[in-house]
């Protein structure tokens, strides 16, 4: 698996030396009907997608900004460039990829990981994917793994049925509508009935330009009795001016299918990270969300599982790190809409240097969802007296025959704890590592090994000198 986080800084200089004049096309700043039509025209999309974009734009114009959660007063849509195309072509081998992009991906170890550990890979740079490939073994079994722009053209009936219809409708909220109007790139995954993809599929999204937006759309369809593990990584370089990331993830887990969605997001601290992620889980289906939310200026992220079939199960595991000047408003939403469904939510947050983390969750057990079981656990770790943690759990229970548990803790790493461990022969760094490892264990154990190691290393780097 890719040792991604530790290699990002090594590759940073290569990205920053990229020539901004190499863009093939880009829209002007701001959003308008003209910009939306221009994006659709540049992509050569069918009429139905163009009309969906325009309908989404009308919803975007009519809806208010969220009046809760993180402070979005500094986000100015007129300063954002909503579409940037670095190259007209898509490549099937790394030798074909332009040298400046290839060198950075080589530095991150991604081509090597594709050869050894992955069933397929999609790479995106700015607004569109430039590389996509899946191993022949699964291609022969009917597995589709490509970028979403390509899927719109090659599999229009399949995309039209699922794209922003009943999972994340274009009128869902203001940023879903924005995404529907200007979306570009992302991953499309289709797993046929009974097929088990036993190696992960991975997508890597890079936002490189200043004051830009990235709006990738990920659509995963796992047919009856199938299984897949999808891994997503996102990064951006450091700039002084703000950028916007507003992705949508839609996952359809059919009867008896299993999907695991793992994401590590390490945005620079000038990025507003405002995503919508949702799964519809049918009878005896299983949905797992495993996520690490690092970097960014402000994050609003609440993956949702809608359990529509008897015996459906969802598990949400997330770690968020809020450092100086950051506000992470994260959590999970689960709707139990059928009998004997079950869910488990474990949310961890670390706040340091005056950072603020919030857990915001929804648990709904609908009338008729008898025999359902739910467990919510949210734990916060504060590293100093200036940082803040908030919890906003919201529960709607409309059935008597259910089992529900909610627990929350807030702790600080204190001098006494460190002194106790140091008295047992550990250095201060080792003591802090031990406390951190125990706190993160429920999340890190679910990550691929190298991701867990690098996640812990990155968090320790952010925590250096912040204890007490």
ABEGO torsion letter per residue (X at the ends): XBBAAAAAAAAAAAAAABBAAABABBBBBEBBAAAAAAAAAAAGBBAAAAAAAAAAAAAAAABBBBABEBBAAABBAAABBABBBABABBBABAAABBAAAAAAAAAAGAAAAAAAABABBBBBBEABBABBBBBAAAAAAGBBBBBAAAAAAABAAAAAAABGBAABBAAABAAAAAAAAABBEEBBBBBBBGBBBABBBBBBBBBABBGBBBBBBBBBBBBBGBBBBBBBBBBBBBBABBBBBBBBBBBBBBBGBBBBBBBBBBBBAABBBBBBBBBBBBBGBBBBBBBBBBEEABBBBBBBBBBABBGBBBBBBBBBBBBBGBBBBBEBBBBBABBGBBBBBBBBBBBBGGBBBBBBBBBBBBBGBBGBBBBBBBBBBBABAABBBBBBBBBBBABABBBBBBBBBBBBBBAAAAAAAAAAGBBAAAAAAAAAAAAAAAAAAABBAAAAAAAAAAAAAAABGABX
